[in-house]
Structures are given as structure tokens and as C-alpha cells.
Amino acid sequence: MAMFPNMTAKGFMLRPFRKGDERSLRKNVNNYNIYRYTGLIPHPYKMKHARQWIKSSAALNNRRKATELRLAIVMGSEVVGGLGLRNIEGHKAELGYWLAEQHWGKGIMSKAVKLVCNFGFNKLKLQRIYATVFIQNKASARVLEKMGFKFEGILHKYHQKDGRLIDALMYAKVK
């Protein structure tokens, strides 16, 4: 995305997904422990999924008006996670993210969420960034709470996963 500069934090960089990311994206997201807490990531995650994600991300990031922002979390030359804003509508957007399991618990996602929220509030002029978390995903809820998101309630039977309806926790941060 032309308007999104690469951002660097201690130990990683945020940048748009690009051609060449397919192999490390597939390697790091193809994990049942990531799949079970996300609504949109398939499992097993195949090379065709990675190619399609990179292609559609480039198309989205090149639009004049942002409706979705997809960023890779890169360490060295490897994609180890992803996060972004989707459903960007007027003053609000939905935050979503994933991180390779070997990097869990190191504060990486908290720093990445902070960078994206600052971008959303300051550059996209958002007033509200919200996220839903599968009710069992305590670590993701902690990331949001640590970054100043407030718990707004339980959304009953909000997500559908593997033929089951799952409750979600709704969090939001307002400017």
C-alpha cells in the first residue's frame, strides 16, 4: 500500500505482503494451533492459499481507498505473522492477527498491534478499532487488553468453525 510505510520495531518489521513471501507464509501459518483460534485461515494451509493471499493482498493494498490493510510481520526475510484492518468503513475498522507459534509470548504481537492502531487512528483517521476473539483464546484477549482495548461483551454464537458456533469476546479501542 503506497500510503503505508514499512514500520520497524525491536526485532521485526511490518510491511505489505509481497511476491516471494509465499513459502515462509505457508510454513509459519500452517499450524493447527493458529487455525483453531482464527476465523479465516484454512488448515492445512497449502501453497495455493499462500499464492492467493499474496495476490489478493497486493490488489487490496493498491486500491486508492483502503477497505482492508494487510501487513506481514517479518523477521529477517521470513514472514512470521500477519495483521491488519478489515471492514474499514468510515470511522471504524476490525483488527485481526496471527503469529507463528514459536514467537508467542514474546511481546511481538502487542508491539505490532500498537503500530497498526497508531496508523489507523492517525493516518486513516479512524475513531474505533475493534476485534473479536474466540472465547477460548485467552492470549489474544490479553494482547488486546495490554494495548488499551476495552472488553465490550460476549457475542453469542458469533463465529462458525468446523460446523460449530463459537462465542466471541468483543474488544474495542476508541480514539
Secondary structure, DSSP 4 states (H G I P E B T S, - for coil): -TT---EEETTEEEEE--TT-HHHHHHHH--HHHHTT-SS--SS--HHHHHHHHHHHHHHHTSSS-S-EEEEEEETTEEEEEEEEEEEETTEEEEEEEE-GGGTTSSHHHHHHHHHHHHHHHTS--SEEEEEEETT-HHHHHHHHHTT-EEEEEEEEEEEETTEEEEEEEEEEE-
